[in-house]
């Protein structure tokens, strides 16, 4: 920012600026000419660099100024004060075009050197201060990086309102203050006088619509927290908007300080919806509770509770109505109302999605594994009909012909678990799942699937009766000898209580992590579930337990640590630090002490998660450096040691997402990695692209993924196919649907690739086009840690798709449920009843720093709520009949009639 300002300042000064480069600018020539013959004409040149002929008026001004300068050189001190006052008056009253230097400054410039010498000779006193005042303004024409004359003389001539010298002078002074502050900090000198001068400039900036300049200057001097007292009703909104937009561009701790300052500004002006959004971004539960309690209006309090619930932060209040909103209790009801409004309640079959009659299958598909095809149908059916509570596959009355039995082994687990997806957020589904939990159920995979279904159903909603805990948190499940049942129960608890930070789970799940007598899969899944439940909390007990387990298994050279499930131990640890930035440093140092490849893998994951969504450039570069390493994994003992590079690629997407410019650069970088990277990097790039653009189908992204889906390396192709589904998730994008149908024809003889095509098709039509997997919400300003954790878990398993998703651990795909959320806008009245109103829906426009009242959306259409919002879209109320209690029209929004508003 400061550099841009400096550039524009230099441009504004035009020809009057002194030379600071070997090239001669117009200003140098002018100065040289003045020195040579007093008339401003350089001898030997007729037309070049010739001063324009002065008008009579200008000539008179020049003569008067020169006469005043001569007076200052005379010994009579009584002439000094009136002469200086006259010079000040001439400078202040001069008018000039925006591109030219004011004439008084132009005519006084040749005398600048003699005036500075004169200043040094004068005795201390009023006249010397007045002279410093004038020299500070004249110093603008002699500015360069080494001479900060304007600042030097301003500090020698303090004044309450430096702004009286005009906007250009104040901007120039601000630049010099920034440069001097940096210089003094390096020399570790006192900066108190600079701070005092800065404070005198802030009111001028705010008064003249230069809020950005005020914020930039305070940030440069690291005193942004001193801004709130200068704001008023007219300036706080523009300042707040600018400060929030800057956060992704700042490094710690400036980013946190800026958010805290913006929060205090919104609290001061009682804008609680904006304040609580920032408290959520700060991940400060105490601050969130404070904002919630500050709302005296019960209707506004409910609206704030909806905002907190969207982030899946667990809070308890004595107020039953507020608890209902905080627990998302009626989410299923609102989602059903949306389905009814859009006329999409009728269930769809997988065939409705595949449209096989449009596929150009060459020859018969006899080689396709029917069990794999049935498994794919189970997933597609659950994704497409998610949340609607009806389908034509699983929920049939004839139990003897149940779809569950058309799957085998762990396929039964995934099929049974899909019931939880069909009844997502709807407690009524527990009755259906209950019959699959029968204690006498011989098939352990069905019982395991039912346990997982309970977790999926409760993901994102809480109930007072705590069904998931009552059903799963017992020895019958958590201590079961059957690994599928035990793993499913642990997974189910992780999904049901993701983000809740419920301490009561530590007692039973922590010992499982360190129990060396059980398989690593069970330990790793316990670590992952605790990571999900305590996501972004940097919980010391859990991190210590996981690191202790890694140390013990590494010291004993436990071969199981090289097992494919070992990565989920590291992932569970990383999830604790999502968005925690510096808090992860101690853990990273501890991991370095473990002499095992897993510690390096874990370290990269922890680092990436800690800076998720921040756009931190230094961390991004460190991830790129990891991608540059070349590891020869041809020997057996070296196998798997390059896994950290996969995490580094995912780390690039994690850090860059949510900030448009950074995301654009990351996509370009992925292209280079695909060209020059090793196999492990190449197969992860499509996954990273999918994470970067989840539920945001941009042509350039899915066309690139479409190319990768035909790659010679089948691992790259399979991951590219999944990423196409992730990019289009819940959008029903017609072009993507066509590309996936073509892929189904292309891979009709390859069961693994075809399975992944089907999964991608299911994701594309998720919730019949009403759901989103994008982890950002609240006008793309808040990153959901729970959603990020679920997406990352699925992507980590897909790094080795053949060992997990394509083999027997396909149920890991259900971790996507943490990121699934309706992309609706539903407007409610004060009694929380649906209130249809007209809204304009269009592409969001960035209005930060723009003058006046610019339009915040473009290319809009007027629709009646409820409506669906695509990525990057924004909604506005059509008229002023109602006001919104939320700062953004997104999700559940309560409207108040204007006449009811006091």
Secondary structure, 3 states (H helix, E strand, C coil): CHHHHHHHHHHHHHHHCCCCCCCCCHHHHHHHHHHHHCCCCCCCCCCCCCCCCCCHHHHHHHHHHHHHHHHHHCCCCHHHHHHHHHHHHHHHHCCCCCCCCCHHHHHHHHHHHHHHHHHHHCCCCHHHHHHHHHHHHHHHHHCCCCCCHHHHHHHHCCCCCHHHHCHHHHHHHHHHHHHHHHHHHHHCCCCHHHHHHHHHHHHHHHHCCCHHHHHHHHHHCCCHHHCHHHCCCCCHHHHHHHHHHHHHHCCCCHHHHHHHHHHHHHHHCCCHHHHHHHHHHCCCHHHHHHHHHHCCCHHHHHHHHHHHHHCCCCCCCCCHHHHHHHCCCCHHHHHHHHHHHHCCCCCCCHHHHHCHHHCCCCCCCCCCCHHHHHHHHHHHHHHHCCCCCCCCCCCCCCHHHCHHHHCCCHHHHHHHHHHHHHCCCCCCHHHHHHHHHCCCCCCHHHHHHHHHHHHHHHCCCCCCCCHHHHHHCCHHHHCCCCHHHHHHHHHHHHHHCCCCCCHHHHHHHHHHHHCCCCCHHHHHHHHHHHHHHCCCCCCHHHHHHHHHHHHHHHHCCCHHHHCCCHHHHHHHHHHCCCCCHHHHHHHHHHHHCCCCHHHHHHHHHHHHHHCCCCCCHHHHHHHHHHHHCCCCCCCHHHCCCCHHHHHHHHHHHHHHCCCHHHHHHHHHHHHHHHHHCCHHHHHHHHHHHHHHCCCCCCHHHHHHHHHHCCCCCHHHHHHHHHHHHHHCCCCCCHHHHHHHHHHHHHCCCCHHHHHHHHHHHHHHCHHHHCEECCCEECCCCEECHHHHHHHHHHHHHHCCCCCCCCCCCHHHHHHHHHCCEECEEEEECCCCCECCCEEEEEEECCCCCCCCCCCCEEEEEEEECCEECCCCEEEEECCCCEEECCCCCCEEEEEEEHHHCC
